[in-house]
Amino acid sequence: MAKVSNYHPSIGVDMTTISRFNDPSASFVKTVLSPSERKEYQESKNKPQYLATRWAVKEAFFKVVMSMGIEAPGMNKLSLCHSALGAPYIIGKGISDPTIYSVSISHEGDNVIAVVYRTIP
């Protein structure tokens, strides 16, 4: 009989419209973005897209961890970063190795979609 692994691959997807983020309150921005992201946000030329992208990535991440019974940290405890080659990844509270989660993001018109996949046990 084959041994069953405790590994639980999981995928999270979130899609939102960028225009939802056209005029956010300062408290909303503080709730969604980490301190380093807030600094980048202030310098961003497209603030609604910047905020919508981070919202979608973090919501997709929450769907992954919550499906595994893991308590998700607050949104502002996570940061979306990019490698030297431009590949997105997540760092933050509860993430010991950012390579565990693969991130894919796409923008089209007023839409942004994010996919987060837990790649290893």
N, C-alpha and C positions, 0 to 999 in steps of 0.2 A: 504494500500500500504506500502511495506517495505521501510524503510529509507535506502538510499544508503550512505555508509561511504566514506569519502575522503581518506581512507587508500589505499595505492597503494603498494602491496607487489612487490618486485623486486628481480631479481637474475642476477648476473653477472658471466661470466665464461671467463677465459683466459688460453690458453695453449701456451707454448713456448718450444723451445729446449735449453737445458742447454749449449750446445756447442756455441750458439750465444754469450755467455757471457765469452768466454775463455780469451779474451784479451781486456777488456774495457779500454777506456781512463779515466784518473783521473776526467775529467770534467763530463763524463757520470756517473761515480760512484757517484759523488757529486750531480748530478741532480736526481738520482733515490733514493738514500739512505738518511735517516735522519741522523743527527749527531750521535745519539746513535747507529744506524745501521752501520754507517761507522766504528765506533770503533770495533764492533763485526766482521765486514767484514775483517778488518785487521788481526784479530785473528783466522779467519775461516780456517779450513783445506781444505775446498772445496769451494773456492771463486766463481767459476762459478755457482754452484748450489745455493749458498747463494743469489747471485745477481738475478739469474733467478727466484727464488721463490718469492722474494720481488717484482720483476717486475710483475709477473703473478698475485699476490694477489692485488697489487695496480691497475693494469689494470682492474681486475674483479670488484674491488670496484668502480672505475670510471664509469663502465657500469651501476652499480646500481644507483648511485647518479645522473648521467646525464639522465637516463631514467625517473627520478622523477623531472627533471628541476632544480636540485640543482647544483650550480657551484662547481666543484671539486677543491680541493687545489692542489698545486704542489706535485709531488711524494715525495720530500724530506721533506714535512710537515707531512707525515704519517709514522708510524712505525708498523711493524709486531711484536707482542709480543706473549708470551706463558704463560698460567696459570701454577700454581703449578702442575697441572695434565697433562700439555703438550698441552692443547687445544689452538689453535691459535686465536688471536683476533687483531683488528686494533685499534690504538689510534692515535690521532693527531688533527690538525686544523679542526674544524667543527664537531667533534665527541664528543658530550656531554656525551654519555653513550656507551661504547664499546660493551655492551651486545645487542645493537640494531642490530648489524651485525654479523651473523654467518659466520665463515671461515672454509673451508676445503681445504686441500692441498694434492696432491699425486705426487709421483715421480716414474717413471718407465724408466729405461735405460737413454736415453738422453732427456727425456720429463718430464716436470712439468706441472701440471694443478691445477688451483685454482678456487674455487667457493666461491662467497660471496653472502649471502642472507640477505636481510633486514627482520628481524623477527617481529618487532612491529612497529606500526605507530609512 
